[in-house]
Amino acid sequence: MLFSSYFFLYFFLPAFFILYFSFREIKYKNFFIMLFSSVFFIWGDPLFYLIALCSMIFEYFVLHQYNKGKIIKKKYVIFLLIVINILLLSYFKYGTFLISLINDIFNYQFLYASSYLPLGISFVIFQKISFIIDFYDKKVKFPKKFRYYYIYIFYFPQVIAGPIIRYKEISSQFLLRLHSTKLFYSGLTIIIFGLFKKIVLADNLALIADFVFDSPVQLPFYYYLIGTIGFSLQLYFDFSGYSDIAIGIGRCCGFDIPRNFNLPYQAKSVTEFWRRWHMSLTRWMRDYLYIRLGGNRQGKYRTYFNLWFVFFLSGLWHGAAYNFLLWGAYHGFFLTFEKIFNKLIFGRFITLVIVFHSWVIFKSESISEFLSYIKNMYDFSFHSSQIPFFIDFNPLRIFLLVGCIYFVHIRNNTNFVNNLYAIETIDQYKTYKLIFVLILSLFVTITIFNNTASPFLYFRF
Amino acid sequence: MSQLNLKVRIIVLLFFLFIPATISPILNYIESKNDFLVKKRIAKIERPNEINFDIIRDSRDFINYKATKFLDSFEAFSISVKNYIYLFIAPYRLNDSYIWSHNFGFYPIDTVKKFFNDKSDDSRYINENSLVLAELKNIETILAKKNIKFFVIKPPTKIQLLPEGIDNIFYNTKDILKKREITTNKENFLIDFESISNKYDLKDDEVFSHLGFHWNYYSSCLFTNEFLLKINLKLIDCGDYEYKNPQLTDVDIFIMHPFFGRNNFTKKLKYPNLSKDTIYNLPKIAIIGDSFTDQIIYNIIHSTHSDNLERITFYDYFDVRKKINPDGTYVNSPLVFDENLLEEIESNQVILIVMSDPNFPREINSNSFYGFHSFIKSYYAF
């Protein structure tokens, strides 16, 4: 169920809110979260829901026994639970890739039938692993009720494309959370803002990017530059738009879901970029991979390797293909480079150039496609397109592209964005802000009905 | 807490449900009373009545269908609002598929792209055109040996005849206009705009509807007449016409892009008064073509007795066979590309291919002439 679909926006979400706010007691509110989360998941992928549910019940049972002290070899049990989750992820997400890798290496033809990628598998598995490790490390207590764990894993706003939440961030909110009209308005504002990013900005920028990336003929070099910028912005608005909707729905229900983006295209270095982009994944990678590998405590060379390796794996997390591995390695290289030359900071523009190039790897279907794209972009050939520029590109979309670049890279929006998300500023809600949100929502509504909703890019991961 | 719950529920109702749920029925009412055009974008989905493995998927599709149906009028309303906004702020790019010109109406973007591409290099265009005509000539020669007459109608596109309609700061057509006269080879089997315009004094701005991108019924009548003349049949009196508001295919694009009130955009068009008694002795005709063929068949259907209609077979994009019923409706059947089809094609006395400019090939390949070329070539060497 797409967040930008008619059914979700005009039936599912209102029905959820109305039922959720029909009861005072938190246990009923939690019940409706469970109910709607189940419907949401079954609607999208009933088979994986069953698999994830069974594995979750098994984990809950085992950890329950662990918590009661009935398990002796604790370390092995935890290891087993993690392995089960990794195997699930590997089977569904990396099966085809691993077999093709073996076939490539050994020049053999193993057959592998499954090309089925369950909805939101990476996010579900990552949250489960996060809980298991934190529980083992005694950073979280065992959930008092099964429903708390169920909501943590299947909570519908963030189950498909994040943010990746840690149990300790949300556990106290299962029992007690604040509900208020202002909080609800604030959540609604973030939802509308997220929809605007996705439907008005990302979906329009996608048409620019797709035109260039999918072109069967060679285009003038500047088309490839525009395509690169278009895709980079599309990805940002698409993903951060989804996160905003998740955060917004969470806030309406009193949950404080952490931000996933913080103006990443204003970063002054690649390291800073990763502190601002998909923050919940970066944090997960840091806590459960980088630190577990030894972090920066085992000498500088091991630190550099750990850093690079974690980002290499981050590439693999994004997709089972060579281009994603290259993408991870590319980011790992720049992060390591910055770590080696500690004081070197690329600056805003160079960082933007480095990051935008990485999105070309990300978007390309194969390494050869990436190389060909880069070659076309830097041959500075006009290949005189016979068709006027503004026939190929809708003029309004080009204005939108320029406007977006200004807003995400040049203009300092820190206050605006912080105010949007900060709970402390909710009391400052003014009439003009409400009018602004209403206009934005009208804009979004009209655009929704004019567009064929396209899936969120991060649904793939 | 209870007051909070009530407040929030009111906000939800207002915010999420008020617009579609309350405006939709009102718009449904307006739609029934007014000239408010709605495009039904979704095909009907039946309620699943069997419990099987696909029940979740089927139910999901059905629920989605009902939800979208409920919001149908609101959808049309939203599209209209957006169109109106674009009409005023950016008519030069109404949406991804069309440019809107205040003087001449809709221009499809794909035809505009092809036009600029063709005009950018005259010699290449002439060369490509010659090769295509030579291949058509080969087909004519083969069919002539089987005593089958062969003709090609090439309807023009709006951008070819009226490029000035889109001239603005974004698309400069002045340079193009300076060299718009390109003389290409002429063949007797080819019926194109140049041959018609000189003969029947058809003006550039008389060919199309304002609210569609196909040719209108008057200009298609003249092309049909020229075809009938070539197969020695009595001509339709296209000169007997009356002016009417655009209708049928003449509003096809307008309907797909709902606007408020058709009257604001109406420009009356010529509609020939066709008589059922005009065409006798209709030979057996196979017509292979695209959507521009509809008006040609319309002209023939309304100019001949119903009993003659069985003598016409329309091969839509040479993909689907369409037999015409006496009442003018079609019976469709998919084509199977085998010797029976060859026999069926060869049983005709006349074969007509209708290729509007975007479908007129620039190079010969397996898809040229809707695949008819490669089909014939698979049986006859040329």
Interface residues (C-beta under 8 A of the other chain):
Chain A: S5 Y6 F7 L9 Y10 F11 L13 P14 F17 I18 F21 S22 F23 R24 I42 W43 P46 H179 S180 T181 F184 Y185 L188 L207 C252 S384 Q386 I387 P388 F390 I391 D392 N394 P395 L396 S441 T445 I446 T447 I448 F449 N450
Chain B: M1 S2 L4 N5 K7 V8 R9 I11 V12 L13 F15 F16 L17 I19 P20 A21 I56 R60 I63 N64 A67 T68 L71 F74 E75 S78 I79 V81 K82 A90 Y92 R93 D96 I109 V112 K113 F116 N117 S120 D121 F170 Y171 N172
